[in-house]
Amino acid sequence: MVQIIKDMNEFKTFLTAAGHKLAVVEFSSTWCGPCKRMCPIFHAMSVKYQNVFFANVDVNNSPELAETCHIRRIPTFQMFKKSQKVTLFSRIKRIICCYRSGVMSNPIFEFCGADAKILEAKIQELM
């Protein structure tokens, strides 16, 4: 099931409820063609991956949340664990503790576009 998120309070509650599980948030809009194509696929994934939390944010109805999450294009999918966006650094940290090479925390587990295969591959990788 895909939860509809309308504001920052609902967003924080959603991420808290997900806890250690993967949370996938789709930022989209009703007027966007690629978003319309991804909608039924995203809903099907929420049924298929029941141990993953899925949510949708309509950027027109929640412009301040879209801005806070740095959404520039739609559809955009962001992945979270423990209320934090999954980043390159958070993935490496699990493998190499105290690695001091200056790795930047770029959010690589975020992508824009209507590519269901990429979305599903990221979900499978991060579950």
Residue pairs with C-beta under 8 A, 6 or more apart in sequence:
1 46
1 47
1 54
2 26
2 42
2 43
2 46
2 54
2 55
2 56
3 14
3 53
3 54
3 55
3 56
4 55
4 56
4 58
5 11
5 14
5 25
5 55
5 56
5 57
5 62
5 65
6 57
6 58
6 61
6 62
7 62
7 64
7 65
8 64
8 65
8 68
11 25
11 55
11 57
11 65
12 83
14 23
14 25
14 53
14 55
15 23
15 80
15 83
16 83
17 53
18 53
18 80
18 81
18 83
19 82
20 81
20 82
21 51
21 52
21 53
21 81
22 51
22 52
22 53
22 79
22 80
22 81
22 86
22 123
22 126
22 127
23 52
23 53
23 54
23 55
23 79
23 80
23 81
24 45
24 52
24 53
24 54
24 55
24 77
24 78
24 79
24 80
24 119
24 123
25 54
25 55
25 56
25 57
25 69
25 77
25 78
25 79
25 80
26 35
26 38
26 42
26 54
26 55
26 56
26 57
26 75
26 76
26 77
27 56
27 57
27 59
27 66
27 69
27 71
27 74
27 75
27 76
27 77
27 78
28 35
28 38
28 39
28 56
28 57
28 58
28 59
28 74
28 75
28 76
29 35
29 58
29 59
29 60
29 74
30 36
30 58
30 60
31 60
32 74
32 75
34 74
34 75
34 113
34 114
35 74
35 75
35 114
37 114
38 75
38 114
38 116
38 119
41 116
41 119
42 54
42 56
42 119
45 52
45 54
45 119
45 120
45 123
46 52
46 54
49 123
49 127
51 127
52 123
52 127
57 65
57 66
57 69
59 66
59 71
59 74
69 78
72 112
73 112
73 113
74 112
75 112
75 113
75 114
76 110
76 111
76 112
77 110
77 111
77 112
77 119
77 122
78 85
78 107
78 109
78 110
79 85
79 86
79 109
79 110
79 122
79 123
79 126
80 86
81 90
81 126
84 90
85 107
85 109
85 110
86 107
86 109
86 126
87 105
87 106
87 107
87 108
87 109
88 103
88 104
88 105
88 106
88 107
88 108
89 103
89 104
89 105
89 106
90 105
91 109
92 99
92 103
93 99
109 122
109 126
111 118
111 119
111 122
